[in-house]
Every structure is written in structure tokens, then in C-alpha cells.
Amino acid sequence: MFLTVFGQKGGVAKTCTSIYLACVWAQQGLSVCVVDADRNRSATAYAARGMLPFEVVSVEAAAKATRHSQVIITDGQASSHEDELKNLSAGADLVLLPTTPQARSVELTVELSSILRQMDTMHAALLVKVDSRKQRLAQEARQILEGFDVDVMQAEIPLLAAFEKAEVEGVCVSNAVDDRGHADLRRMGGWAAYCQTAVQIRDRLSAATPDAISA
């Protein structure tokens, strides 16, 4: 399976989404590789401690590193350039568009969806950084996206400090700890949301192609 995670702006949990989806499939026993195509090398920095159950490689090393991988996730550049989107999504089975509920993020995702639709590239939006205290904002964002015929994942990624802690520690969010070194009690909500997202991606690909990934 080839998955590209792309966004037109920073701060939409693009790298975290790439990392945590990779964690889900790696924990299911699949061979996973994340290709860091972001000039900021955020995924590479995340994996620097060597605590993740998969390899993160640069674009230059991707051809060899991904040769035997069952799941290849490209962490794309935050960019508004149409050519960059076309290059990174070429050959992808699905392009995932992490989107915060904020109006500008939703607007940019609608623009990306329009480009991908013209390219006949399968894609879907994923609502991220959803504040449980502002659920109505997420509902309105979903309605707007669906109003523009954007496929939106049913799973929503909550706004959690556990994600930031996990990134600092270089671990999967399911292993995040609080400031006292104890297991972060809210981390499993974030982990469950990404597990649900992985299932929904699999379901979309299974419906689209008979030989799609199964797990």
C-alpha cells in the first residue's frame, strides 16, 4: 500500500499522522517504511532516537529502503504548489489530507481535493486536533468538506498533549508518559483514533482494489 500524507500548511499534524499510522500497521506485523519528503525532515527528527518499530528514510534512499515494504507512507511537504502535490501523490493508492477544524485549513483542503479530483487520485480528509470542548466546530468543518464532495474519514483525531509528549520522547503515542513518568491516561484516546483511521483507510482501499492490504 502506498499512502501519501499531504497538507498545504504546517501545523496540521501531517508528520504525526504519518508516524502513528505507520505504528498501527507495524504493530499488526506488517513491514512499514515512512519516506520523509518534507524539507523540514520532521519525520526523520521524530525517529532519531530509534524507538519506532519501522524505518524512516529520505526520498533519496526510498527506492532501496522500500523494496520489501508492505506499507509505504510518504510524509509530504506542506506546500501549495500543484506540481509538488502531483509529484508526491503519483502512484499513491490514497492521499490523506489532515485538516484542522479551523476555516483556513478547511478551505485549503477543499482546494487540494479539487486538484486531486482532476488528477483522478483517490483521497480523503482526516479531521485532526479536534478539541472535545469545541465539537461543534469539527461538525461544521465536516459539513463544509462534505458539501464540496470531499471524502472525510469518520475517525477524528483529538487535540491531546500526549501527541507532543510522544514526539519529544520519540515514541508512539501509545507509549507516551506524563510529566511524572507515568502512563499518560489520555494517550489511548489518540491511539484509538489512529487505529480507527487505519481501518477506514484499509476499507476504502479494499473497496477500490481487490488486492488491497488486509490486516
Buried (B, 14 or more C-beta within 10 A) or exposed (E): BBBBBBBBBBEBBBBBBBBBBBBBBBBBEBBBBBBBBBEEBBBBBBBEEEEBEBBBBEEEBBEEBBEEBBBBBBBBBBBEEEEBBBEBBEEBBBBBBBBBBBEEBBEBBBBBBEBBBEBEBBBBBBBBBBEEEEEEBBBBBBEBBEEBEBBBBEBBBBBBBBBEBBBEBBBBBBBBBBEEEEEBEBBBBBBEBBBBBBBBBBEBBEEEEEEBBEE
